[in-house]
Amino acid sequence: MSSLVDHRASVQGAVTAIEAEVGVRVCRGAVLVRLESMKMEFTVEAQADGVVRAVHVQRGDAVDEGDVLVDLAPLADAAPQAAAPAPRA
């Protein structure tokens, strides 16, 4: 079973952009969410290589410091699920 890593808001503010998409592989340092607080932009970056498992906010949402924004499965735990074989004709 994989262990998800929470990515939380470091400040109270508004979500200005969502860069993360569920199911997409990201590298450590990739920007997942952009926040605005006190007319400054803050970014929430991936803490490790992994796969985005959930995005809990939308553009325009108000968030408080500590709110969970994105869940990431570390790459070691994020083995892609095998796709179903294509039907044969």
PyMOL Python script that loads the backbone (N, CA, C, O; Angstrom):
from pymol import cmd

cmd.read_pdbstr("""\
ATOM      1  N   MET A   1       0.847  -1.170   0.000  1.00  0.00           N
ATOM      2  CA  MET A   1       0.000   0.000   0.000  1.00  0.00           C
ATOM      3  C   MET A   1       0.893   1.234   0.000  1.00  0.00           C
ATOM      4  O   MET A   1       1.906   1.279   0.697  1.00  0.00           O
ATOM      5  N   SER A   2       0.507   2.228  -0.785  1.00  0.00           N
ATOM      6  CA  SER A   2       1.341   3.422  -0.886  1.00  0.00           C
ATOM      7  C   SER A   2       1.030   4.404   0.229  1.00  0.00           C
ATOM      8  O   SER A   2      -0.079   4.438   0.762  1.00  0.00           O
ATOM      9  N   SER A   3       2.022   5.194   0.566  1.00  0.00           N
ATOM     10  CA  SER A   3       1.825   6.240   1.561  1.00  0.00           C
ATOM     11  C   SER A   3       1.836   7.568   0.826  1.00  0.00           C
ATOM     12  O   SER A   3       2.800   7.900   0.136  1.00  0.00           O
ATOM     13  N   LEU A   4       0.760   8.325   0.977  1.00  0.00           N
ATOM     14  CA  LEU A   4       0.649   9.607   0.295  1.00  0.00           C
ATOM     15  C   LEU A   4       1.356  10.687   1.092  1.00  0.00           C
ATOM     16  O   LEU A   4       1.405  10.639   2.321  1.00  0.00           O
ATOM     17  N   VAL A   5       1.897  11.654   0.382  1.00  0.00           N
ATOM     18  CA  VAL A   5       2.551  12.798   1.001  1.00  0.00           C
ATOM     19  C   VAL A   5       1.648  14.008   0.792  1.00  0.00           C
ATOM     20  O   VAL A   5       1.362  14.391  -0.342  1.00  0.00           O
ATOM     21  N   ASP A   6       1.196  14.610   1.904  1.00  0.00           N
ATOM     22  CA  ASP A   6       0.378  15.821   1.839  1.00  0.00           C
ATOM     23  C   ASP A   6       1.241  16.994   1.420  1.00  0.00           C
ATOM     24  O   ASP A   6       2.380  17.129   1.867  1.00  0.00           O
ATOM     25  N   HIS A   7       0.702  17.834   0.571  1.00  0.00           N
ATOM     26  CA  HIS A   7       1.336  19.110   0.240  1.00  0.00           C
ATOM     27  C   HIS A   7       0.359  20.178   0.716  1.00  0.00           C
ATOM     28  O   HIS A   7      -0.756  20.287   0.206  1.00  0.00           O
ATOM     29  N   ARG A   8       0.789  20.958   1.691  1.00  0.00           N
ATOM     30  CA  ARG A   8      -0.092  21.888   2.394  1.00  0.00           C
ATOM     31  C   ARG A   8       0.242  23.344   2.066  1.00  0.00           C
ATOM     32  O   ARG A   8       1.348  23.672   1.639  1.00  0.00           O
ATOM     33  N   ALA A   9      -0.752  24.196   2.281  1.00  0.00           N
ATOM     34  CA  ALA A   9      -0.550  25.635   2.111  1.00  0.00           C
ATOM     35  C   ALA A   9       0.386  26.140   3.200  1.00  0.00           C
ATOM     36  O   ALA A   9       0.207  25.833   4.379  1.00  0.00           O
ATOM     37  N   SER A  10       1.374  26.908   2.800  1.00  0.00           N
ATOM     38  CA  SER A  10       2.316  27.471   3.772  1.00  0.00           C
ATOM     39  C   SER A  10       1.832  28.818   4.299  1.00  0.00           C
ATOM     40  O   SER A  10       2.357  29.338   5.283  1.00  0.00           O
ATOM     41  N   VAL A  11       0.824  29.373   3.632  1.00  0.00           N
ATOM     42  CA  VAL A  11       0.263  30.673   4.022  1.00  0.00           C
ATOM     43  C   VAL A  11      -1.243  30.660   3.804  1.00  0.00           C
ATOM     44  O   VAL A  11      -1.770  29.815   3.080  1.00  0.00           O
ATOM     45  N   GLN A  12      -1.923  31.599   4.434  1.00  0.00           N
ATOM     46  CA  GLN A  12      -3.339  31.820   4.154  1.00  0.00           C
ATOM     47  C   GLN A  12      -3.404  32.637   2.875  1.00  0.00           C
ATOM     48  O   GLN A  12      -2.658  33.604   2.722  1.00  0.00           O
ATOM     49  N   GLY A  13      -4.281  32.266   1.957  1.00  0.00           N
ATOM     50  CA  GLY A  13      -4.364  33.024   0.715  1.00  0.00           C
ATOM     51  C   GLY A  13      -5.388  32.451  -0.231  1.00  0.00           C
ATOM     52  O   GLY A  13      -6.291  31.716   0.168  1.00  0.00           O
ATOM     53  N   ALA A  14      -5.230  32.802  -1.501  1.00  0.00           N
ATOM     54  CA  ALA A  14      -6.141  32.347  -2.550  1.00  0.00           C
ATOM     55  C   ALA A  14      -5.365  31.523  -3.568  1.00  0.00           C
ATOM     56  O   ALA A  14      -4.223  31.838  -3.901  1.00  0.00           O
ATOM     57  N   VAL A  15      -6.002  30.465  -4.054  1.00  0.00           N
ATOM     58  CA  VAL A  15      -5.401  29.626  -5.087  1.00  0.00           C
ATOM     59  C   VAL A  15      -5.518  30.374  -6.414  1.00  0.00           C
ATOM     60  O   VAL A  15      -6.622  30.692  -6.855  1.00  0.00           O
ATOM     61  N   THR A  16      -4.381  30.655  -7.046  1.00  0.00           N
ATOM     62  CA  THR A  16      -4.402  31.365  -8.323  1.00  0.00           C
ATOM     63  C   THR A  16      -4.188  30.441  -9.514  1.00  0.00           C
ATOM     64  O   THR A  16      -4.570  30.780 -10.634  1.00  0.00           O
ATOM     65  N   ALA A  17      -3.582  29.280  -9.289  1.00  0.00           N
ATOM     66  CA  ALA A  17      -3.358  28.334 -10.384  1.00  0.00           C
ATOM     67  C   ALA A  17      -3.117  26.946  -9.821  1.00  0.00           C
ATOM     68  O   ALA A  17      -2.499  26.773  -8.771  1.00  0.00           O
ATOM     69  N   ILE A  18      -3.623  25.961 -10.552  1.00  0.00           N
ATOM     70  CA  ILE A  18      -3.378  24.551 -10.242  1.00  0.00           C
ATOM     71  C   ILE A  18      -2.507  24.017 -11.373  1.00  0.00           C
ATOM     72  O   ILE A  18      -2.942  23.959 -12.523  1.00  0.00           O
ATOM     73  N   GLU A  19      -1.298  23.634 -11.050  1.00  0.00           N
ATOM     74  CA  GLU A  19      -0.378  23.093 -12.051  1.00  0.00           C
ATOM     75  C   GLU A  19      -0.412  21.564 -12.057  1.00  0.00           C
ATOM     76  O   GLU A  19      -0.028  20.937 -13.044  1.00  0.00           O
ATOM     77  N   ALA A  20      -0.869  20.967 -10.959  1.00  0.00           N
ATOM     78  CA  ALA A  20      -0.877  19.510 -10.808  1.00  0.00           C
ATOM     79  C   ALA A  20      -2.129  18.913 -11.441  1.00  0.00           C
ATOM     80  O   ALA A  20      -3.206  19.506 -11.388  1.00  0.00           O
ATOM     81  N   GLU A  21      -1.978  17.738 -12.037  1.00  0.00           N
ATOM     82  CA  GLU A  21      -3.109  16.987 -12.570  1.00  0.00           C
ATOM     83  C   GLU A  21      -3.041  15.568 -12.023  1.00  0.00           C
ATOM     84  O   GLU A  21      -1.974  14.956 -11.989  1.00  0.00           O
ATOM     85  N   VAL A  22      -4.174  15.057 -11.601  1.00  0.00           N
ATOM     86  CA  VAL A  22      -4.235  13.704 -11.047  1.00  0.00           C
ATOM     87  C   VAL A  22      -3.713  12.703 -12.078  1.00  0.00           C
ATOM     88  O   VAL A  22      -4.074  12.742 -13.254  1.00  0.00           O
ATOM     89  N   GLY A  23      -2.851  11.807 -11.594  1.00  0.00           N
ATOM     90  CA  GLY A  23      -2.300  10.757 -12.441  1.00  0.00           C
ATOM     91  C   GLY A  23      -1.012  11.124 -13.150  1.00  0.00           C
ATOM     92  O   GLY A  23      -0.381  10.272 -13.777  1.00  0.00           O
ATOM     93  N   VAL A  24      -0.615  12.388 -13.057  1.00  0.00           N
ATOM     94  CA  VAL A  24       0.585  12.847 -13.753  1.00  0.00           C
ATOM     95  C   VAL A  24       1.811  12.690 -12.858  1.00  0.00           C
ATOM     96  O   VAL A  24       1.772  12.993 -11.666  1.00  0.00           O
ATOM     97  N   ARG A  25       2.891  12.213 -13.456  1.00  0.00           N
ATOM     98  CA  ARG A  25       4.166  12.072 -12.734  1.00  0.00           C
ATOM     99  C   ARG A  25       4.833  13.443 -12.658  1.00  0.00           C
ATOM    100  O   ARG A  25       4.879  14.175 -13.647  1.00  0.00           O
ATOM    101  N   VAL A  26       5.345  13.780 -11.486  1.00  0.00           N
ATOM    102  CA  VAL A  26       6.038  15.058 -11.292  1.00  0.00           C
ATOM    103  C   VAL A  26       7.405  14.802 -10.668  1.00  0.00           C
ATOM    104  O   VAL A  26       7.623  13.787 -10.008  1.00  0.00           O
ATOM    105  N   CYS A  27       8.303  15.726 -10.886  1.00  0.00           N
ATOM    106  CA  CYS A  27       9.638  15.658 -10.296  1.00  0.00           C
ATOM    107  C   CYS A  27       9.703  16.545  -9.066  1.00  0.00           C
ATOM    108  O   CYS A  27       8.966  17.525  -8.950  1.00  0.00           O
ATOM    109  N   ARG A  28      10.583  16.195  -8.161  1.00  0.00           N
ATOM    110  CA  ARG A  28      10.795  17.014  -6.969  1.00  0.00           C
ATOM    111  C   ARG A  28      11.068  18.454  -7.402  1.00  0.00           C
ATOM    112  O   ARG A  28      11.869  18.703  -8.304  1.00  0.00           O
ATOM    113  N   GLY A  29      10.392  19.394  -6.747  1.00  0.00           N
ATOM    114  CA  GLY A  29      10.565  20.807  -7.065  1.00  0.00           C
ATOM    115  C   GLY A  29       9.565  21.343  -8.074  1.00  0.00           C
ATOM    116  O   GLY A  29       9.475  22.555  -8.270  1.00  0.00           O
ATOM    117  N   ALA A  30       8.806  20.452  -8.721  1.00  0.00           N
ATOM    118  CA  ALA A  30       7.795  20.914  -9.677  1.00  0.00           C
ATOM    119  C   ALA A  30       6.712  21.694  -8.937  1.00  0.00           C
ATOM    120  O   ALA A  30       6.306  21.316  -7.838  1.00  0.00           O
ATOM    121  N   VAL A  31       6.254  22.774  -9.541  1.00  0.00           N
ATOM    122  CA  VAL A  31       5.195  23.577  -8.929  1.00  0.00           C
ATOM    123  C   VAL A  31       3.869  22.837  -9.080  1.00  0.00           C
ATOM    124  O   VAL A  31       3.480  22.453 -10.183  1.00  0.00           O
ATOM    125  N   LEU A  32       3.182  22.643  -7.956  1.00  0.00           N
ATOM    126  CA  LEU A  32       1.889  21.964  -7.945  1.00  0.00           C
ATOM    127  C   LEU A  32       0.737  22.958  -7.886  1.00  0.00           C
ATOM    128  O   LEU A  32      -0.260  22.803  -8.592  1.00  0.00           O
ATOM    129  N   VAL A  33       0.875  23.981  -7.039  1.00  0.00           N
ATOM    130  CA  VAL A  33      -0.180  24.977  -6.826  1.00  0.00           C
ATOM    131  C   VAL A  33       0.482  26.335  -6.625  1.00  0.00           C
ATOM    132  O   VAL A  33       1.561  26.439  -6.043  1.00  0.00           O
ATOM    133  N   ARG A  34      -0.191  27.376  -7.122  1.00  0.00           N
ATOM    134  CA  ARG A  34       0.250  28.752  -6.885  1.00  0.00           C
ATOM    135  C   ARG A  34      -0.787  29.444  -6.004  1.00  0.00           C
ATOM    136  O   ARG A  34      -1.992  29.351  -6.240  1.00  0.00           O
ATOM    137  N   LEU A  35      -0.289  30.140  -4.985  1.00  0.00           N
ATOM    138  CA  LEU A  35      -1.146  30.863  -4.049  1.00  0.00           C
ATOM    139  C   LEU A  35      -0.781  32.342  -4.070  1.00  0.00           C
ATOM    140  O   LEU A  35       0.362  32.709  -4.341  1.00  0.00           O
ATOM    141  N   GLU A  36      -1.774  33.185  -3.780  1.00  0.00           N
ATOM    142  CA  GLU A  36      -1.506  34.611  -3.593  1.00  0.00           C
ATOM    143  C   GLU A  36      -1.897  34.991  -2.183  1.00  0.00           C
ATOM    144  O   GLU A  36      -2.981  34.658  -1.705  1.00  0.00           O
ATOM    145  N   SER A  37      -0.996  35.691  -1.532  1.00  0.00           N
ATOM    146  CA  SER A  37      -1.249  36.183  -0.182  1.00  0.00           C
ATOM    147  C   SER A  37      -0.538  37.519  -0.036  1.00  0.00           C
ATOM    148  O   SER A  37       0.645  37.640  -0.353  1.00  0.00           O
ATOM    149  N   MET A  38      -1.254  38.505   0.437  1.00  0.00           N
ATOM    150  CA  MET A  38      -0.686  39.842   0.638  1.00  0.00           C
ATOM    151  C   MET A  38      -0.013  40.350  -0.640  1.00  0.00           C
ATOM    152  O   MET A  38       1.057  40.957  -0.597  1.00  0.00           O
ATOM    153  N   LYS A  39      -0.671  40.087  -1.786  1.00  0.00           N
ATOM    154  CA  LYS A  39      -0.212  40.532  -3.110  1.00  0.00           C
ATOM    155  C   LYS A  39       1.127  39.927  -3.524  1.00  0.00           C
ATOM    156  O   LYS A  39       1.810  40.457  -4.400  1.00  0.00           O
ATOM    157  N   MET A  40       1.498  38.814  -2.890  1.00  0.00           N
ATOM    158  CA  MET A  40       2.712  38.090  -3.271  1.00  0.00           C
ATOM    159  C   MET A  40       2.314  36.683  -3.698  1.00  0.00           C
ATOM    160  O   MET A  40       1.340  36.122  -3.196  1.00  0.00           O
ATOM    161  N   GLU A  41       3.081  36.117  -4.631  1.00  0.00           N
ATOM    162  CA  GLU A  41       2.823  34.753  -5.081  1.00  0.00           C
ATOM    163  C   GLU A  41       3.698  33.775  -4.308  1.00  0.00           C
ATOM    164  O   GLU A  41       4.892  34.000  -4.111  1.00  0.00           O
ATOM    165  N   PHE A  42       3.077  32.690  -3.880  1.00  0.00           N
ATOM    166  CA  PHE A  42       3.778  31.598  -3.206  1.00  0.00           C
ATOM    167  C   PHE A  42       3.512  30.337  -4.007  1.00  0.00           C
ATOM    168  O   PHE A  42       2.420  30.163  -4.548  1.00  0.00           O
ATOM    169  N   THR A  43       4.497  29.457  -4.087  1.00  0.00           N
ATOM    170  CA  THR A  43       4.300  28.199  -4.793  1.00  0.00           C
ATOM    171  C   THR A  43       4.394  27.039  -3.817  1.00  0.00           C
ATOM    172  O   THR A  43       5.140  27.077  -2.839  1.00  0.00           O
ATOM    173  N   VAL A  44       3.620  26.013  -4.111  1.00  0.00           N
ATOM    174  CA  VAL A  44       3.703  24.751  -3.377  1.00  0.00           C
ATOM    175  C   VAL A  44       4.359  23.779  -4.348  1.00  0.00           C
ATOM    176  O   VAL A  44       3.824  23.498  -5.421  1.00  0.00           O
ATOM    177  N   GLU A  45       5.523  23.271  -3.961  1.00  0.00           N
ATOM    178  CA  GLU A  45       6.318  22.421  -4.843  1.00  0.00           C
ATOM    179  C   GLU A  45       6.331  20.977  -4.359  1.00  0.00           C
ATOM    180  O   GLU A  45       6.215  20.703  -3.164  1.00  0.00           O
ATOM    181  N   ALA A  46       6.474  20.060  -5.315  1.00  0.00           N
ATOM    182  CA  ALA A  46       6.562  18.638  -4.986  1.00  0.00           C
ATOM    183  C   ALA A  46       7.778  18.390  -4.101  1.00  0.00           C
ATOM    184  O   ALA A  46       8.880  18.851  -4.397  1.00  0.00           O
ATOM    185  N   GLN A  47       7.564  17.659  -3.017  1.00  0.00           N
ATOM    186  CA  GLN A  47       8.642  17.361  -2.072  1.00  0.00           C
ATOM    187  C   GLN A  47       9.485  16.168  -2.516  1.00  0.00           C
ATOM    188  O   GLN A  47      10.561  15.924  -1.971  1.00  0.00           O
ATOM    189  N   ALA A  48       8.993  15.428  -3.506  1.00  0.00           N
ATOM    190  CA  ALA A  48       9.700  14.247  -4.005  1.00  0.00           C
ATOM    191  C   ALA A  48       9.181  13.927  -5.397  1.00  0.00           C
ATOM    192  O   ALA A  48       8.131  14.428  -5.800  1.00  0.00           O
ATOM    193  N   ASP A  49       9.911  13.096  -6.135  1.00  0.00           N
ATOM    194  CA  ASP A  49       9.392  12.582  -7.396  1.00  0.00           C
ATOM    195  C   ASP A  49       8.190  11.713  -7.065  1.00  0.00           C
ATOM    196  O   ASP A  49       8.217  10.969  -6.085  1.00  0.00           O
ATOM    197  N   GLY A  50       7.139  11.796  -7.866  1.00  0.00           N
ATOM    198  CA  GLY A  50       5.971  10.969  -7.586  1.00  0.00           C
ATOM    199  C   GLY A  50       4.856  11.176  -8.582  1.00  0.00           C
ATOM    200  O   GLY A  50       5.038  11.778  -9.640  1.00  0.00           O
ATOM    201  N   VAL A  51       3.689  10.660  -8.215  1.00  0.00           N
ATOM    202  CA  VAL A  51       2.491  10.755  -9.043  1.00  0.00           C
ATOM    203  C   VAL A  51       1.409  11.455  -8.235  1.00  0.00           C
ATOM    204  O   VAL A  51       1.148  11.106  -7.083  1.00  0.00           O
ATOM    205  N   VAL A  52       0.782  12.452  -8.859  1.00  0.00           N
ATOM    206  CA  VAL A  52      -0.295  13.193  -8.197  1.00  0.00           C
ATOM    207  C   VAL A  52      -1.494  12.260  -8.043  1.00  0.00           C
ATOM    208  O   VAL A  52      -1.997  11.719  -9.028  1.00  0.00           O
ATOM    209  N   ARG A  53      -1.949  12.075  -6.804  1.00  0.00           N
ATOM    210  CA  ARG A  53      -3.085  11.197  -6.527  1.00  0.00           C
ATOM    211  C   ARG A  53      -4.378  11.961  -6.279  1.00  0.00           C
ATOM    212  O   ARG A  53      -5.461  11.435  -6.538  1.00  0.00           O
ATOM    213  N   ALA A  54      -4.284  13.205  -5.776  1.00  0.00           N
ATOM    214  CA  ALA A  54      -5.496  13.993  -5.524  1.00  0.00           C
ATOM    215  C   ALA A  54      -5.146  15.470  -5.484  1.00  0.00           C
ATOM    216  O   ALA A  54      -4.089  15.863  -4.989  1.00  0.00           O
ATOM    217  N   VAL A  55      -6.058  16.284  -6.016  1.00  0.00           N
ATOM    218  CA  VAL A  55      -5.972  17.740  -5.908  1.00  0.00           C
ATOM    219  C   VAL A  55      -7.229  18.161  -5.157  1.00  0.00           C
ATOM    220  O   VAL A  55      -8.344  17.912  -5.615  1.00  0.00           O
ATOM    221  N   HIS A  56      -7.048  18.798  -4.006  1.00  0.00           N
ATOM    222  CA  HIS A  56      -8.164  19.107  -3.113  1.00  0.00           C
ATOM    223  C   HIS A  56      -8.703  20.524  -3.243  1.00  0.00           C
ATOM    224  O   HIS A  56      -9.632  20.892  -2.524  1.00  0.00           O
ATOM    225  N   VAL A  57      -8.142  21.328  -4.144  1.00  0.00           N
ATOM    226  CA  VAL A  57      -8.569  22.720  -4.288  1.00  0.00           C
ATOM    227  C   VAL A  57      -8.808  23.052  -5.750  1.00  0.00           C
ATOM    228  O   VAL A  57      -8.406  22.320  -6.655  1.00  0.00           O
ATOM    229  N   GLN A  58      -9.478  24.184  -5.952  1.00  0.00           N
ATOM    230  CA  GLN A  58      -9.713  24.704  -7.293  1.00  0.00           C
ATOM    231  C   GLN A  58      -9.228  26.143  -7.344  1.00  0.00           C
ATOM    232  O   GLN A  58      -9.074  26.799  -6.314  1.00  0.00           O
ATOM    233  N   ARG A  59      -8.994  26.617  -8.544  1.00  0.00           N
ATOM    234  CA  ARG A  59      -8.595  28.022  -8.718  1.00  0.00           C
ATOM    235  C   ARG A  59      -9.663  28.913  -8.089  1.00  0.00           C
ATOM    236  O   ARG A  59     -10.859  28.713  -8.303  1.00  0.00           O
ATOM    237  N   GLY A  60      -9.216  29.895  -7.314  1.00  0.00           N
ATOM    238  CA  GLY A  60     -10.133  30.823  -6.662  1.00  0.00           C
ATOM    239  C   GLY A  60     -10.481  30.456  -5.235  1.00  0.00           C
ATOM    240  O   GLY A  60     -11.028  31.280  -4.503  1.00  0.00           O
ATOM    241  N   ASP A  61     -10.174  29.229  -4.824  1.00  0.00           N
ATOM    242  CA  ASP A  61     -10.462  28.812  -3.445  1.00  0.00           C
ATOM    243  C   ASP A  61      -9.617  29.610  -2.453  1.00  0.00           C
ATOM    244  O   ASP A  61      -8.456  29.924  -2.715  1.00  0.00           O
ATOM    245  N   ALA A  62     -10.222  29.929  -1.316  1.00  0.00           N
ATOM    246  CA  ALA A  62      -9.478  30.516  -0.198  1.00  0.00           C
ATOM    247  C   ALA A  62      -8.962  29.364   0.654  1.00  0.00           C
ATOM    248  O   ALA A  62      -9.698  28.420   0.943  1.00  0.00           O
ATOM    249  N   VAL A  63      -7.700  29.442   1.054  1.00  0.00           N
ATOM    250  CA  VAL A  63      -7.111  28.388   1.880  1.00  0.00           C
ATOM    251  C   VAL A  63      -6.471  29.004   3.112  1.00  0.00           C
ATOM    252  O   VAL A  63      -6.053  30.162   3.111  1.00  0.00           O
ATOM    253  N   ASP A  64      -6.406  28.206   4.153  1.00  0.00           N
ATOM    254  CA  ASP A  64      -5.726  28.605   5.381  1.00  0.00           C
ATOM    255  C   ASP A  64      -4.376  27.906   5.443  1.00  0.00           C
ATOM    256  O   ASP A  64      -4.176  26.867   4.814  1.00  0.00           O
ATOM    257  N   GLU A  65      -3.468  28.473   6.192  1.00  0.00           N
ATOM    258  CA  GLU A  65      -2.171  27.846   6.400  1.00  0.00           C
ATOM    259  C   GLU A  65      -2.389  26.435   6.944  1.00  0.00           C
ATOM    260  O   GLU A  65      -3.129  26.242   7.909  1.00  0.00           O
ATOM    261  N   GLY A  66      -1.745  25.460   6.323  1.00  0.00           N
ATOM    262  CA  GLY A  66      -1.858  24.074   6.770  1.00  0.00           C
ATOM    263  C   GLY A  66      -2.898  23.252   6.034  1.00  0.00           C
ATOM    264  O   GLY A  66      -2.930  22.031   6.188  1.00  0.00           O
ATOM    265  N   ASP A  67      -3.760  23.893   5.226  1.00  0.00           N
ATOM    266  CA  ASP A  67      -4.750  23.128   4.461  1.00  0.00           C
ATOM    267  C   ASP A  67      -4.039  22.212   3.464  1.00  0.00           C
ATOM    268  O   ASP A  67      -3.046  22.604   2.851  1.00  0.00           O
ATOM    269  N   VAL A  68      -4.553  20.992   3.306  1.00  0.00           N
ATOM    270  CA  VAL A  68      -3.991  20.054   2.328  1.00  0.00           C
ATOM    271  C   VAL A  68      -4.470  20.468   0.938  1.00  0.00           C
ATOM    272  O   VAL A  68      -5.669  20.624   0.703  1.00  0.00           O
ATOM    273  N   LEU A  69      -3.523  20.644   0.026  1.00  0.00           N
ATOM    274  CA  LEU A  69      -3.839  21.064  -1.335  1.00  0.00           C
ATOM    275  C   LEU A  69      -3.737  19.910  -2.322  1.00  0.00           C
ATOM    276  O   LEU A  69      -4.607  19.733  -3.175  1.00  0.00           O
ATOM    277  N   VAL A  70      -2.664  19.122  -2.200  1.00  0.00           N
ATOM    278  CA  VAL A  70      -2.380  18.043  -3.151  1.00  0.00           C
ATOM    279  C   VAL A  70      -1.817  16.848  -2.392  1.00  0.00           C
ATOM    280  O   VAL A  70      -1.052  17.010  -1.442  1.00  0.00           O
ATOM    281  N   ASP A  71      -2.204  15.640  -2.821  1.00  0.00           N
ATOM    282  CA  ASP A  71      -1.609  14.401  -2.311  1.00  0.00           C
ATOM    283  C   ASP A  71      -0.748  13.805  -3.416  1.00  0.00           C
ATOM    284  O   ASP A  71      -1.165  13.715  -4.570  1.00  0.00           O
ATOM    285  N   LEU A  72       0.454  13.402  -3.041  1.00  0.00           N
ATOM    286  CA  LEU A  72       1.408  12.845  -3.985  1.00  0.00           C
ATOM    287  C   LEU A  72       1.861  11.483  -3.487  1.00  0.00           C
ATOM    288  O   LEU A  72       2.196  11.328  -2.312  1.00  0.00           O
ATOM    289  N   ALA A  73       1.873  10.492  -4.381  1.00  0.00           N
ATOM    290  CA  ALA A  73       2.424   9.175  -4.048  1.00  0.00           C
ATOM    291  C   ALA A  73       3.884   9.186  -4.475  1.00  0.00           C
ATOM    292  O   ALA A  73       4.171   9.344  -5.662  1.00  0.00           O
ATOM    293  N   PRO A  74       4.819   9.022  -3.536  1.00  0.00           N
ATOM    294  CA  PRO A  74       6.238   8.999  -3.908  1.00  0.00           C
ATOM    295  C   PRO A  74       6.479   7.958  -4.992  1.00  0.00           C
ATOM    296  O   PRO A  74       5.822   6.917  -5.011  1.00  0.00           O
ATOM    297  N   LEU A  75       7.407   8.230  -5.885  1.00  0.00           N
ATOM    298  CA  LEU A  75       7.627   7.385  -7.056  1.00  0.00           C
ATOM    299  C   LEU A  75       7.852   5.925  -6.702  1.00  0.00           C
ATOM    300  O   LEU A  75       7.377   5.047  -7.423  1.00  0.00           O
ATOM    301  N   ALA A  76       8.550   5.637  -5.631  1.00  0.00           N
ATOM    302  CA  ALA A  76       8.782   4.248  -5.231  1.00  0.00           C
ATOM    303  C   ALA A  76       7.467   3.538  -4.928  1.00  0.00           C
ATOM    304  O   ALA A  76       7.358   2.324  -5.100  1.00  0.00           O
ATOM    305  N   ASP A  77       6.454   4.309  -4.469  1.00  0.00           N
ATOM    306  CA  ASP A  77       5.152   3.739  -4.130  1.00  0.00           C
ATOM    307  C   ASP A  77       4.126   3.913  -5.239  1.00  0.00           C
ATOM    308  O   ASP A  77       3.000   3.430  -5.121  1.00  0.00           O
ATOM    309  N   ALA A  78       4.500   4.597  -6.311  1.00  0.00           N
ATOM    310  CA  ALA A  78       3.519   4.998  -7.315  1.00  0.00           C
ATOM    311  C   ALA A  78       3.631   4.200  -8.600  1.00  0.00           C
ATOM    312  O   ALA A  78       3.471   4.750  -9.689  1.00  0.00           O
ATOM    313  N   ALA A  79       3.903   2.916  -8.484  1.00  0.00           N
ATOM    314  CA  ALA A  79       4.007   2.091  -9.682  1.00  0.00           C
ATOM    315  C   ALA A  79       2.732   2.235 -10.497  1.00  0.00           C
ATOM    316  O   ALA A  79       1.631   2.088  -9.965  1.00  0.00           O
ATOM    317  N   PRO A  80       2.876   2.524 -11.792  1.00  0.00           N
ATOM    318  CA  PRO A  80       1.682   2.703 -12.610  1.00  0.00           C
ATOM    319  C   PRO A  80       0.855   1.430 -12.638  1.00  0.00           C
ATOM    320  O   PRO A  80       1.391   0.322 -12.634  1.00  0.00           O
ATOM    321  N   GLN A  81      -0.440   1.606 -12.666  1.00  0.00           N
ATOM    322  CA  GLN A  81      -1.330   0.454 -12.738  1.00  0.00           C
ATOM    323  C   GLN A  81      -1.349  -0.037 -14.176  1.00  0.00           C
ATOM    324  O   GLN A  81      -1.381   0.761 -15.113  1.00  0.00           O
ATOM    325  N   ALA A  82      -1.330  -1.347 -14.345  1.00  0.00           N
ATOM    326  CA  ALA A  82      -1.337  -1.919 -15.685  1.00  0.00           C
ATOM    327  C   ALA A  82      -2.667  -1.628 -16.361  1.00  0.00           C
ATOM    328  O   ALA A  82      -3.733  -1.759 -15.761  1.00  0.00           O
ATOM    329  N   ALA A  83      -2.578  -1.234 -17.615  1.00  0.00           N
ATOM    330  CA  ALA A  83      -3.791  -0.969 -18.387  1.00  0.00           C
ATOM    331  C   ALA A  83      -4.383  -2.302 -18.828  1.00  0.00           C
ATOM    332  O   ALA A  83      -3.666  -3.282 -19.032  1.00  0.00           O
ATOM    333  N   ALA A  84      -5.683  -2.316 -18.967  1.00  0.00           N
ATOM    334  CA  ALA A  84      -6.355  -3.525 -19.446  1.00  0.00           C
ATOM    335  C   ALA A  84      -5.943  -3.762 -20.894  1.00  0.00           C
ATOM    336  O   ALA A  84      -5.806  -2.806 -21.658  1.00  0.00           O
ATOM    337  N   PRO A  85      -5.742  -5.016 -21.284  1.00  0.00           N
ATOM    338  CA  PRO A  85      -5.355  -5.280 -22.672  1.00  0.00           C
ATOM    339  C   PRO A  85      -6.469  -4.857 -23.626  1.00  0.00           C
ATOM    340  O   PRO A  85      -7.653  -4.927 -23.296  1.00  0.00           O
ATOM    341  N   ALA A  86      -6.065  -4.419 -24.805  1.00  0.00           N
ATOM    342  CA  ALA A  86      -7.044  -4.003 -25.811  1.00  0.00           C
ATOM    343  C   ALA A  86      -7.798  -5.227 -26.312  1.00  0.00           C
ATOM    344  O   ALA A  86      -7.206  -6.291 -26.491  1.00  0.00           O
ATOM    345  N   PRO A  87      -9.099  -5.083 -26.540  1.00  0.00           N
ATOM    346  CA  PRO A  87      -9.871  -6.226 -27.053  1.00  0.00           C
ATOM    347  C   PRO A  87      -9.404  -6.595 -28.457  1.00  0.00           C
ATOM    348  O   PRO A  87      -9.042  -5.732 -29.257  1.00  0.00           O
ATOM    349  N   ARG A  88      -9.419  -7.881 -28.735  1.00  0.00           N
ATOM    350  CA  ARG A  88      -9.020  -8.352 -30.067  1.00  0.00           C
ATOM    351  C   ARG A  88     -10.257  -8.511 -30.928  1.00  0.00           C
ATOM    352  O   ARG A  88     -11.320  -8.924 -30.464  1.00  0.00           O
ATOM    353  N   ALA A  89     -10.087  -8.176 -32.181  1.00  0.00           N
ATOM    354  CA  ALA A  89     -11.221  -8.279 -33.113  1.00  0.00           C
ATOM    355  C   ALA A  89     -11.283  -9.639 -33.744  1.00  0.00           C
ATOM    356  O   ALA A  89     -12.171  -9.904 -34.554  1.00  0.00           O
TER     357      ALA A  89
END
""", "prot")
cmd.dss("prot")
cmd.show_as("cartoon", "prot")
cmd.util.cbc("prot")
cmd.orient("prot")
